[in-house]
Amino acid sequence: MTPDALKTPDGPACAAALEVAAAYCSPALLNHCLRSYVWAAAYGTEQGIEFDPELLYVGAMFHDIALVPEFDNHTLGFDDASGHVAWVFAAGAGWPVERRRRLVEVVLSHMLPVVDVVADPEGHLLERSTSLDISGRYTDDFSASFKAEVLRHHPRLGIAEEFLACFRDQAERKPASSPAASLRDGIAGRILGNALDRLG
């Protein structure tokens, strides 16, 4: 499987989600969102996990959206705030309420330590892919050549330093947030030591 085989899923919601992410995210953060979908979809396909491509893609585009200033919430952590932004987007896209709730679950799941693949396949895949891309977990999921090809399509552009700065800012202002807990758990070292940054 190659990144070329994992195109943006068809449909206006996916196109609009990419448009929103591209309008508000930095180039590094946007590429992180795109890679998160590619890692997730590739792993799900290879492992035979049935998932909803549209739900996974929109979740990938919005999972970090509240790290950007325009959607930062002065009390909520970025993951909770991102879930709210995703819900509003999905309402505007005409998704029924239950599908909006599922999208929020997928967005929130990416900060959990583990997500049940049966109960929430899209959340499981997004947790796994974002963990790979940010903190270097699950690096053995893919071959070196596949990882290099993904990074050629969507370069990292200094995401480690940018993301860590966002987490430190969130933690300082919101000490009860998930970024604060992650920093206490030593995520800074894992972010800066991610082997993907040695590939490109």
N, C-alpha and C positions, 0 to 999 in steps of 0.2 A: 504494500500500500504506500502511496505517495501523498504529499499534501495536495497535489493537484486533484486527487480523487475525492477530496473533502471540501467541496465548494460550499459557499453559503447556501443554506437550504432555500428552496423556492418559497415565494410568498411575500406579500407586502409588509408583514410584521417584521420579518428578518431584515429586509432592505431598510425599513425605517429605523430599526434598532441600530444598525450599523451607521446610518446617517447621524443619529443622535450621539452615539459614542464617538464618532469621528469629529463632531462639532465641539465636544466638550473635553475629551480626554487629550492629554499630551500624546505625541507620537509614541513614546515608550509605553504609556499605559494602554493606548489603543492596541498596539502590537501584543501586549500581554493578554488582552481580552481575546484577540484573534487566535493566539497560540493556545489559550485555554480551551477554546472550542475544538481546535484541531487535535490537541492531545486527548481530549475527552471523547470525541467522536471516533478517533482512530482506535483508542483502547476499547471502547464499547463495541465497535465493529469486530475487532480482532478477538474479543472475548465472548462474542455472541450475546451481548447484553442488549435486550430490546429497549430502545429509548426513543423519545419524541425529538427529532432533530430541531424542529422549530422552538420547542420549549427550552432545549439545551442551548441553542444559539442565542436566543434572547436573554436567557439567564447569564450566559457568558459575557454578553455585551454590557449588562447592567450590574454585574456583581460588585464592581468597585466604583460605580459612578459617583457615590457620595464622598469619595476621596477628593474630588475636584471642588474648588471653592464655591461654585454656583449651587451645588447640592449638599454642601456640608451642613450638618445639623448641629446646633450649639449644645445639645444635650445627648442626642442619640449617637451611638457608635456608627461607623460608616456602613457596617453590614446591615444593621436595622434600617438606617436611612436609605440605603440602596434598595432595600426591599420595598419601601414606600414609593420611591421613584418608579420602580419597575411596575408596581401595581397601577399607578396612575397612567403609565405608558400603555399597559395592557388594556386598561379601560378605554383609552382613546383608540386603541386598535380594534375595539369591539369584541374583545375576548369575554366570555361569560365569567361570572364571579368565581366559580370553582377553578377555572383555569388561571385566573389572576392569583388566586390563593396558592395554587401549585407553583406558579412562577416565584412568588415570594419565598416559598419553602426551598426552592432550588437555590435562590440567591443566598438565603441565610445559611444553607447547608455548607457553603464553601469554607466557612470558618469553624466547622465542627471537626473534632479529631477523627471521627469515623462516621460514615453514613451507610445505612443498610441498603444494599443494592436492590433487594426485592421490594422494600417499602418505598424507596425513592431512587430509581435508577439514574435519573438526570442529576439529582443532588450528589449521588455517589460519584458519578463521573466528573462533575464539576469540582468537588472536593479533591479528588485525586489529581485532576489536571492543574488546578491552581496551586496545589501543594508542590507538584513537580516544578512548575514554572517559577514560583517565588522562593520556596525554601529547599528545593532540591530533593524532595522525597520521591520515591518511585522512579528513580532515574533508570532503573533496569527494565522498565516497561517497554522501552523501544531500543532499536539498534542505534549505534552511533551514526550510521549513515542517514537514518530517518530523522534523527534529532538535528543533524547538520542541515538537512534539506528544509526542515521546518524553519530553522533559524535563518536560512538564506532567504526564505520568503518573507519572514516576519522577524527582522533583527531585534535584538534586545535593547539597544540604544540606551544603555545605562539604567535599566529598570530597577536593578538591585538598590542602587543608591537613592533613586527617586522614591521608590516604594518605602524604603526604610525611613526616609525623611517624613513621608506622610504618616507612617505608623507612629513615629516619635511625636509628631505634632498632635495626632489624635490622642495619644496616651497622656500627654502633658495637660491637654484641655479636658479630657474625659477619662479620669483614672479608673473608672469602673468598666470601661469599654473592652472589647475583645482585643484590640491592638495593645492595650496596656497589659492585659493578661499574657498575650503572646510574647511581648518583650520581656516580661518577668520570667517567662519560660525559656528564654535564650534564643528567640527567633532571629535576632540580629546577626548572630554568628552564622546561622544556617543560610540566611539571605545572602550575606556577603561571600559565603563559601560555596554557593551553588555551582555545581560542575558545568551547568549550561553556559555560564559566562566564560568558560574556557574554550567553548566551541564557537562562540560568536555572539 
